[in-house]
């Protein structure tokens, strides 16, 4: 098992679609919970004014992110009329395969690049 990964993306919510977006992201979270048991955490957050959405997920290792992109990736197109993806930050060391897929997600939903923050120091507690 490799080092854990934390994924954070930030999107602008398109005008007038907040209720639809909240329903869509809730459905995606349910799908992921049911189909990706390796994923440790998957959460969506909205700014108080509803103008931004952040999605945060925690993976035990890089292969978990690879699996997530294969399983959930085909569902991302649904969000193309709902958000403009501004950034994806990865805390940890993702695979090159995942980086290619994440750059494709940015092209599909917005602009920018994937920012990787390699690990430096710290620890992971496990039960």
C-alpha positions in Angstrom: 0.0 0.0 0.0 1.3 3.5 -0.9 0.8 6.8 0.8 -2.7 8.2 1.2 -4.0 10.8 -1.2 -6.3 13.7 -0.5 -8.2 15.2 -3.5 -9.7 18.7 -3.5 -11.5 20.4 -6.3 -13.2 23.8 -6.5 -15.9 24.7 -8.9 -18.0 27.8 -9.6 -21.7 27.0 -9.6 -23.5 28.2 -12.7 -26.3 30.7 -12.3 -29.7 29.2 -11.4 -28.6 25.5 -11.1 -27.9 25.1 -7.4 -30.8 22.9 -6.6 -30.1 20.6 -9.6 -26.4 20.5 -8.7 -27.1 19.6 -5.1 -29.3 16.7 -6.3 -26.7 15.6 -8.8 -23.8 15.6 -6.4 -25.8 13.8 -3.8 -26.6 11.1 -6.3 -23.0 10.8 -7.3 -21.9 10.5 -3.6 -24.5 7.7 -3.1 -23.2 5.9 -6.3 -19.6 6.2 -5.1 -20.4 5.0 -1.6 -22.1 1.9 -3.1 -19.5 1.2 -5.8 -16.2 2.2 -4.3 -15.6 0.5 -1.0 -11.9 1.4 -1.1 -12.6 5.1 -0.9 -12.2 6.3 2.7 -14.2 9.5 2.4 -16.1 11.5 -0.3 -17.7 14.8 0.6 -19.1 17.9 -1.2 -19.2 21.4 0.4 -20.9 24.6 -0.8 -20.0 28.1 0.1 -22.6 30.0 2.2 -23.8 31.9 -0.8 -24.0 28.8 -3.0 -21.6 30.2 -5.6 -18.8 27.6 -5.1 -18.7 23.9 -4.6 -15.7 22.0 -3.2 -15.3 18.2 -3.4 -12.9 16.4 -1.1 -12.1 12.7 -1.1 -9.5 10.7 0.8 -7.9 7.6 -0.7 -5.8 5.1 1.2 -3.4 4.9 -1.7 -2.9 6.0 -5.4 -4.6 3.0 -6.8 -7.8 4.0 -5.0 -7.8 7.3 -7.1 -7.2 5.3 -10.2 -10.2 3.1 -9.5 -12.3 6.1 -8.6 -11.6 7.7 -12.0 -12.5 4.5 -13.8 -15.8 4.0 -11.9 -17.0 7.6 -11.4 -15.3 9.3 -14.3 -18.1 8.4 -16.9 -20.6 10.3 -14.7 -18.7 13.6 -14.7 -20.2 14.8 -18.0 -23.5 15.3 -16.2 -21.9 18.3 -14.4 -20.8 20.2 -17.5 -23.9 22.4 -17.5 -23.8 22.9 -13.7 -20.3 24.0 -12.8 -17.1 25.5 -14.1 -14.3 23.5 -12.5 -11.5 25.9 -11.5 -8.9 23.7 -9.8 -7.9 20.2 -8.7 -5.3 19.8 -6.0 -3.9 16.4 -5.0 -2.1 16.0 -1.7 0.1 12.9 -2.2 1.6 11.3 -5.2 -1.0 10.1 -7.8 -0.2 7.8 -10.7 0.5 9.3 -14.2 -2.7 7.5 -15.4 -4.8 9.4 -12.8 -3.1 12.7 -13.7 -4.0 12.2 -17.4 -7.6 11.5 -16.4 -7.9 14.4 -14.0 -6.5 16.8 -16.7 -9.3 15.4 -19.0 -11.8 16.1 -16.3 -10.6 19.7 -16.2 -10.9 20.1 -19.9 -14.5 18.7 -19.8 -15.7 20.8 -16.9 -13.6 23.9 -16.8 -10.0 25.0 -17.1 -6.7 25.1 -15.2 -4.4 22.3 -14.2 -4.0 19.6 -11.6 -1.7 20.8 -8.8 0.2 18.0 -7.0 1.5 18.6 -3.5 4.0 15.7 -2.9 4.2 14.5 0.7 7.0 15.8 2.9 6.4 14.9 6.5 3.7 13.5 8.7 2.0 10.3 9.7 -1.2 8.3 9.2 -3.0 6.7 12.1 -4.9 3.5 11.5 -6.9 1.4 13.8 
